[in-house]
Amino acid sequence: MTYFPLDKWASKRAYRWPATAAVLTLSVLLVYGFMEQHDEAQDVEDARVQAQQQAQQEDTLQRLCGGAEAVYEQLPDGSIQCRMKNGRKSVKVKS
């Protein structure tokens, strides 16, 4: 005994193509939903990695400029100008 009688399904041809179309449509929508979730997760991961790299770069620049008491600014030529908290220039770092 079969659990899915193919001969009965084949005899009702009027319902075969709509059922097949419904199954295919649901499959496509399911795959689309999973891809949307994957894209969102990838965007979150990319943002996390970018923030981590930026924090690491800022930490490196802070250490190059002299630690927590120094601040830095980006110059138009791409270099970094370090300043002490009292406003005195300390170091110019080329990027």
C-alpha positions in Angstrom: 0.0 0.0 0.0 1.4 3.4 -0.9 0.8 6.4 1.2 0.6 8.7 -1.8 -1.6 7.2 -4.5 -0.1 8.5 -7.8 -2.9 7.0 -9.8 -5.5 9.1 -8.0 -3.4 12.2 -8.3 -2.9 11.6 -12.0 -6.6 11.1 -12.6 -7.4 14.5 -11.2 -5.4 16.5 -13.8 -7.3 19.7 -13.1 -5.5 20.1 -9.8 -2.0 18.9 -10.8 -0.6 22.1 -12.3 -2.0 24.5 -9.7 -0.7 22.3 -6.9 2.7 22.2 -8.6 2.7 25.9 -9.1 1.8 26.5 -5.5 4.6 24.2 -4.3 7.1 26.0 -6.6 5.9 29.4 -5.5 6.2 28.6 -1.9 9.7 27.1 -2.4 10.8 30.3 -4.2 9.4 32.5 -1.4 11.1 30.3 1.3 14.5 30.6 -0.5 13.9 34.4 -0.9 13.2 34.7 2.8 16.3 32.8 3.8 18.4 34.9 1.4 17.0 38.2 3.0 18.0 36.9 6.4 21.4 36.0 5.2 21.9 39.4 3.6 20.9 41.2 6.8 23.2 39.0 8.9 26.1 39.7 6.5 25.4 43.4 6.7 25.5 43.3 10.5 28.8 41.3 10.4 30.3 43.8 7.9 29.4 46.7 10.1 30.8 45.0 13.2 34.1 44.3 11.4 34.3 47.8 10.0 33.7 49.3 13.5 36.3 47.0 15.0 38.9 48.0 12.3 38.1 51.7 12.8 38.5 51.3 16.6 41.8 49.6 16.1 43.0 52.3 13.7 42.0 55.0 16.2 43.8 53.2 19.0 46.9 52.9 16.9 46.8 56.6 16.0 46.3 57.5 19.7 49.3 55.5 20.7 51.4 57.0 17.9 50.4 60.5 19.0 51.5 59.9 22.6 48.7 58.2 24.4 45.5 59.4 26.1 46.7 63.0 26.6 47.1 63.5 22.8 44.5 64.2 20.1 44.9 63.8 16.4 43.4 65.4 13.3 43.4 64.3 9.6 45.1 66.8 7.3 44.0 67.4 3.7 47.2 65.8 2.3 46.3 62.5 4.1 48.7 62.8 6.9 47.9 62.9 10.6 48.8 65.8 12.9 49.1 65.0 16.5 48.5 67.6 19.2 48.9 67.5 22.9 46.0 68.6 25.0 47.6 71.9 25.7 47.4 72.6 21.9 51.1 72.1 21.1 51.9 70.2 18.0 53.7 67.0 18.7 54.2 64.7 15.7 53.1 64.6 12.0 52.5 61.1 10.8 52.3 60.3 7.1 49.6 57.7 6.1 
